[in-house]
Amino acid sequence: MQLGTLFVASHVLSSGSVRETARNLSLAVSTVSTAVRSLETELALKLTERSSGELATLLASDDVREKLLPIVQSAEDLAEWIGTDKPSRLPIKIATMERFLEVADQGSINRAARRLKLGQPQLSLQIATLEKALGHRLFERQAQGSVLTEHGHEVYAIFQAIAQRWNDLKASSDERYQRTARALRIGSIIPTGSESWVARCLGTLVAEWNASRSKNAISLVLMTADDLREALKAGRIDVAILDSVFGLERFRHRELLQTNMVLIAPPQSRERTVAELVESHAICTPSSRTGLGHATMALSHERVNNRRYRNRDITAADSLPVIVDLVANHGYISFLGRVSAMPIADKVRIVELDESIPMSYHVAFNHRKASADASAMIIDAVAKIIATPIAQESAFA
């Protein structure tokens, strides 16, 4: 990582614009963009993203920008010391600064090379190149070793400040990367609410996982069944709780439980049959991207020709809490698995269907041992929450 690169990236984080930074620093837009990407790569942290063609800085960029400010100030001091007004073009690498500091601290290129596990000629060449770039001799070579010149002492103070600030920034980045690398990423279908078996299962998992003092932190995300399958395939998550077995052939997976579909209606509704309810109410269901939405397609509610509120139907409401609210408070009807409907029986009216439409829930996971451990805990949690679970821990033996 070069000092000039940090200077440029810091200005982008401050201005929020690659093009403005390029204009102010008289640099190519591609050069500025590369500086930002280099910093993101070095810190293993996303700092910016494109939105409608414009650059948007993310929340994490605020902390990084603040920590870069002392480095930017030191870069300006160094540029002034050299006699240039372009700190953005300083080609000096942080690694070179750290090697200079090691030579100064050891008082010998030979000793510094041994500590850095470098060849002495290689280190000597780097110091000579640094002296040429700065335009001053930094060391006096003596029989006993290498002693800082007056200019060397001045550079030492600047380099030490830069190296310390950069190492502090990198240390927090390395710790964050290690936490991310160890984290167990668990994805789940969206629960109907905090009282649902899905939410209770995930809560139990997190509590027991942390109580076991596992080295792997847990990260939870909620998605549709389609998104969960794609995330598993791409390696973005390690474990998934889904309401469909479709597309799980390449993963280890177990059935968590079986249930059947029911209709949920407004608590004040008076219609007795499913046909009457379908005819008299607007319908809200998840899209076919969800296992639940796919299952509701089998109900063929379109066969009712004279539905009163057909124009108000919503067939892509992929948020179960929103669906429950539409049913409980806005006169819609919908369909849920019985296991998801029972915990909200005080909010909605549950109506049996004329025909049995089965649904099953599954847990799928990748090859990581932590994934198998978490899946076993999920199965155990479901066994405690639901009376007749299908999967058993022995399935993981």
C-alpha positions in Angstrom: 0.0 0.0 0.0 1.5 3.3 -1.1 1.2 6.5 0.9 -0.2 8.4 -2.1 -2.9 5.8 -2.5 -4.1 6.3 1.1 -4.1 10.0 0.6 -6.3 9.7 -2.5 -8.7 7.1 -1.0 -9.1 9.3 2.1 -10.2 12.3 -0.1 -12.8 10.1 -1.8 -14.2 9.0 1.6 -14.3 12.7 2.7 -15.8 14.1 -0.6 -18.0 11.1 -1.4 -17.1 11.5 -5.1 -14.4 9.8 -7.3 -14.8 12.4 -10.0 -14.5 15.4 -7.6 -11.4 13.9 -6.1 -9.9 13.3 -9.5 -10.5 16.9 -10.5 -9.1 18.3 -7.2 -6.0 16.2 -7.3 -5.5 16.3 -11.1 -5.6 12.5 -11.4 -7.4 10.1 -13.8 -10.7 8.8 -12.6 -9.5 5.3 -13.0 -6.5 6.0 -10.7 -8.8 7.3 -8.0 -11.1 4.4 -8.3 -8.2 2.0 -8.1 -7.0 3.7 -4.9 -10.4 3.1 -3.2 -10.5 -0.5 -4.3 -6.9 -1.0 -3.0 -7.9 0.3 0.4 -11.0 -1.8 0.5 -8.9 -4.9 -0.4 -6.2 -4.1 2.2 -8.8 -3.6 4.9 -11.1 -6.5 3.8 -13.9 -4.0 4.2 -16.5 -2.5 1.8 -16.4 1.3 2.1 -18.3 2.4 -1.0 -21.0 1.2 -3.4 -22.5 2.5 -6.6 -26.2 3.6 -6.4 -27.9 4.9 -9.5 -24.6 5.7 -11.0 -23.4 7.7 -8.0 -20.8 6.7 -5.4 -22.3 6.2 -1.9 -20.0 5.8 1.1 -21.1 3.2 3.6 -21.3 3.5 7.4 -18.0 1.8 7.9 -16.2 4.5 5.9 -16.7 7.1 8.6 -14.5 5.2 11.1 -11.8 4.5 8.4 -11.9 8.2 7.3 -11.3 9.4 10.8 -8.4 7.0 11.3 -6.8 8.0 8.0 -6.8 11.7 8.9 -3.5 11.6 10.8 -1.9 9.7 8.0 -3.1 12.3 5.5 -1.6 15.0 7.7 1.7 13.2 7.8 1.6 12.7 4.0 1.2 16.4 3.6 4.1 17.0 6.1 6.3 14.6 4.1 5.3 16.2 0.8 6.2 19.7 2.2 9.5 18.3 3.5 10.4 16.9 0.1 9.3 20.1 -1.6 6.3 18.9 -3.6 2.6 20.0 -3.4 1.3 16.7 -4.6 1.1 14.2 -1.6 -1.3 12.2 -3.7 1.6 11.1 -5.9 3.9 10.0 -3.1 5.1 6.5 -4.3 6.5 5.4 -1.0 5.1 2.1 0.3 4.1 1.6 4.0 6.3 -1.6 3.9 9.3 0.5 2.9 8.7 2.9 5.7 8.6 0.0 8.2 11.8 -1.4 6.9 13.5 2.0 7.2 12.3 2.2 10.8 13.7 -1.3 11.5 17.1 -0.3 10.1 17.1 2.8 12.2 16.0 0.9 15.4 18.6 -1.8 14.8 21.4 0.6 13.8 22.4 -1.9 11.1 21.1 -3.0 7.7 22.5 -6.5 8.4 20.7 -6.9 11.7 17.5 -5.4 10.3 17.6 -7.8 7.2 17.9 -10.8 9.5 14.9 -9.7 11.6 12.9 -8.9 8.5 14.0 -12.2 6.9 15.3 -10.3 3.8 18.5 -10.4 1.9 20.9 -7.7 2.9 21.5 -6.5 -0.7 17.7 -6.3 -1.2 17.2 -4.2 1.9 20.2 -2.0 1.0 18.7 -1.3 -2.4 15.4 -0.4 -0.9 17.0 2.1 1.5 19.0 3.6 -1.4 15.8 3.9 -3.5 14.0 5.6 -0.6 16.9 8.1 -0.2 16.7 8.9 -3.9 12.9 9.4 -3.8 13.2 11.7 -0.8 16.3 13.5 -2.2 18.3 13.2 1.0 20.7 10.8 2.6 19.0 9.2 5.6 21.9 7.1 7.0 25.6 7.5 7.5 27.3 4.2 6.9 29.8 3.5 9.6 31.9 0.5 10.6 29.6 -0.2 13.5 26.5 0.1 11.3 24.1 2.7 10.0 23.4 5.9 11.9 20.6 8.3 11.1 21.5 11.6 9.5 19.7 14.9 10.6 17.4 14.4 7.7 17.0 10.8 8.7 15.8 11.8 12.1 13.2 14.1 10.6 11.9 11.4 8.3 11.9 8.9 11.1 9.4 10.9 13.1 7.1 11.2 10.1 7.4 7.5 9.1 6.8 6.4 12.7 3.6 8.4 13.0 2.3 6.9 9.7 3.3 3.3 10.4 1.7 3.4 13.9 -1.6 4.9 12.6 -1.7 2.4 9.7 -0.9 -0.6 11.9 -3.7 0.5 14.3 -6.1 0.7 11.4 -4.9 -2.7 10.0 -5.1 -4.3 13.4 -8.8 -3.6 13.7 -9.3 -4.7 10.1 -7.4 -8.0 10.7 -9.5 -8.7 13.8 -12.7 -8.0 11.9 -11.6 -10.3 9.0 -10.8 -13.1 11.5 -14.2 -12.7 13.1 -15.8 -12.7 9.6 -13.8 -15.7 8.5 -14.8 -17.7 11.6 -18.5 -16.6 11.6 -21.1 -19.2 10.9 -23.6 -17.6 8.5 -27.1 -18.9 9.0 -30.0 -18.0 6.6 -33.6 -18.6 7.3 -37.0 -18.1 5.8 -38.7 -15.0 7.2 -40.6 -15.8 10.4 -44.2 -14.7 10.9 -43.1 -12.9 14.0 -41.2 -13.2 17.3 -43.7 -15.8 18.5 -43.2 -18.1 15.4 -41.3 -21.4 15.6 -38.7 -20.1 13.2 -37.8 -17.1 15.4 -37.9 -19.1 18.6 -35.7 -21.8 17.0 -33.1 -19.1 15.9 -33.2 -17.5 19.3 -32.6 -20.8 21.0 -29.8 -21.6 18.6 -28.0 -18.3 19.3 -28.4 -18.5 23.1 -27.1 -22.1 23.3 -24.4 -21.6 20.7 -22.9 -18.7 22.6 -23.3 -20.5 25.9 -21.2 -23.3 24.5 -18.4 -20.7 24.0 -17.9 -21.7 20.4 -15.1 -20.0 18.6 -17.4 -19.3 15.7 -19.6 -16.3 15.9 -23.1 -16.6 14.5 -24.4 -14.3 11.7 -28.2 -14.4 10.9 -29.9 -13.3 7.7 -33.6 -13.7 6.6 -34.4 -14.4 2.9 -36.8 -16.1 0.6 -36.3 -19.8 -0.2 -34.9 -19.0 -3.7 -32.5 -16.5 -2.2 -31.4 -19.0 0.4 -30.7 -21.7 -2.2 -28.6 -19.2 -4.2 -26.7 -18.1 -1.1 -25.9 -21.7 -0.2 -24.7 -22.3 -3.7 -22.5 -19.2 -3.7 -21.1 -19.9 -0.3 -22.6 -16.7 1.2 -24.3 -18.7 4.0 -23.4 -22.0 5.7 -26.8 -23.2 7.0 -30.3 -22.6 5.7 -33.8 -23.2 7.1 -36.2 -23.5 4.2 -39.8 -24.2 3.5 -39.0 -26.3 0.5 -36.6 -29.2 -0.4 -36.3 -28.1 -4.0 -32.8 -27.5 -5.2 -31.0 -29.0 -2.1 -29.7 -32.1 -3.8 -26.1 -31.0 -3.7 -26.2 -30.2 0.0 -26.5 -32.2 3.2 -30.1 -31.6 4.4 -32.7 -33.0 6.8 -36.4 -32.6 7.1 -37.2 -30.6 10.2 -41.0 -31.0 10.3 -44.1 -31.7 8.3 -47.3 -29.7 8.4 -50.3 -28.9 6.2 -51.6 -25.7 4.7 -54.5 -23.7 6.4 -56.3 -20.5 5.4 -55.9 -17.5 7.7 -58.7 -15.0 7.7 -59.6 -11.7 9.5 -60.8 -12.5 13.1 -64.1 -10.7 12.4 -64.9 -12.5 9.2 -68.1 -14.6 9.1 -67.8 -16.7 5.9 -67.8 -20.4 6.7 -66.1 -22.1 3.8 -62.8 -21.5 2.0 -64.7 -20.8 -1.3 -66.7 -18.0 0.4 -63.6 -16.5 2.0 -61.7 -16.5 -1.3 -64.7 -15.0 -3.1 -65.2 -12.2 -0.5 -61.7 -11.1 0.4 -58.5 -9.9 -1.3 -55.7 -12.4 -1.1 -52.1 -11.8 -0.1 -49.5 -14.5 -0.5 -45.7 -14.6 -0.9 -44.3 -14.9 -4.4 -43.4 -18.3 -5.9 -39.8 -17.5 -4.9 -40.8 -18.8 -1.5 -41.7 -22.4 -0.7 -45.0 -21.2 0.9 -45.9 -19.1 -2.2 -45.2 -22.1 -4.4 -47.4 -24.3 -2.3 -50.3 -21.8 -2.4 -50.3 -22.1 -6.2 -51.8 -25.5 -5.8 -55.0 -24.0 -4.3 -56.1 -22.6 -7.7 -58.1 -19.8 -6.1 -58.4 -18.3 -9.6 -61.2 -20.8 -10.3 -63.6 -18.5 -8.5 -64.8 -16.3 -11.3 -66.7 -13.5 -9.5 -64.4 -12.5 -6.8 -65.3 -9.2 -5.3 -61.7 -7.9 -4.5 -59.7 -9.6 -7.2 -58.1 -6.3 -8.2 -56.6 -5.9 -4.6 -54.8 -9.2 -4.6 -51.1 -9.2 -3.6 -49.2 -12.3 -4.8 -45.6 -11.1 -4.0 -45.7 -10.1 -0.4 -42.5 -11.8 0.7 -42.7 -10.5 4.3 -44.8 -12.8 6.5 -45.2 -10.1 9.3 -46.8 -7.8 6.6 -49.0 -10.7 5.4 -50.2 -11.3 9.0 -50.9 -7.6 9.5 -52.9 -7.5 6.2 -55.0 -10.4 7.4 -55.4 -9.3 11.0 -56.1 -5.6 10.3 -56.9 -5.0 6.7 -59.4 -7.7 5.6 -57.1 -9.9 3.5 -56.9 -13.7 3.6 -53.8 -15.8 3.1 -52.4 -19.3 3.5 -49.8 -20.6 5.9 -48.4 -23.8 7.2 -50.4 -24.9 10.2 -47.2 -24.8 12.3 -46.7 -21.1 11.5 -50.4 -20.2 11.9 -51.0 -21.7 15.4 -48.8 -19.2 17.3 -50.8 -16.3 15.8 -54.2 -17.9 16.4 -55.1 -14.9 18.7 -54.6 -12.5 15.8 -56.2 -14.3 12.9 -59.0 -16.9 12.3 -57.7 -20.3 11.1 -59.8 -22.2 8.6 -59.2 -25.7 7.4 -58.8 -26.3 3.7 -61.1 -28.6 1.7 -58.1 -30.7 0.6 -54.9 -31.5 2.4 -51.9 -29.7 1.0 -48.7 -30.8 2.7 -45.7 -28.6 3.5 -42.3 -29.6 4.9 -39.5 -27.5 6.3 -35.8 -28.5 5.9 -32.4 -27.5 7.2 -29.5 -27.6 4.7 -25.8 -27.1 5.4 -22.4 -27.2 3.8 -19.3 -29.2 4.7 -18.1 -27.2 7.7 -18.2 -29.0 11.0 -19.6 -25.9 12.6 -22.4 -26.0 10.1 -23.3 -29.6 11.0 -23.1 -28.7 14.7 -25.5 -25.7 14.2 -27.9 -27.9 12.2 -28.0 -30.5 15.0 -28.8 -27.7 17.4 -31.5 -26.4 15.1 -33.1 -29.8 14.9 -33.0 -30.1 18.7 -34.5 -26.7 19.1 -37.3 -27.6 16.7 -37.9 -30.8 18.7 -38.5 -28.8 21.8 -40.8 -26.2 20.1 -42.8 -28.5 17.9 -44.5 -31.6 19.2 -43.8 -34.0 16.3 -40.6 -33.2 14.6 -39.4 -35.4 11.8 -35.6 -35.1 12.0 -33.4 -36.6 14.7 -29.9 -35.7 15.9 -28.9 -39.2 15.0 -29.2 -38.2 11.3 -25.9 -36.4 11.7 -24.0 -39.5 13.1 
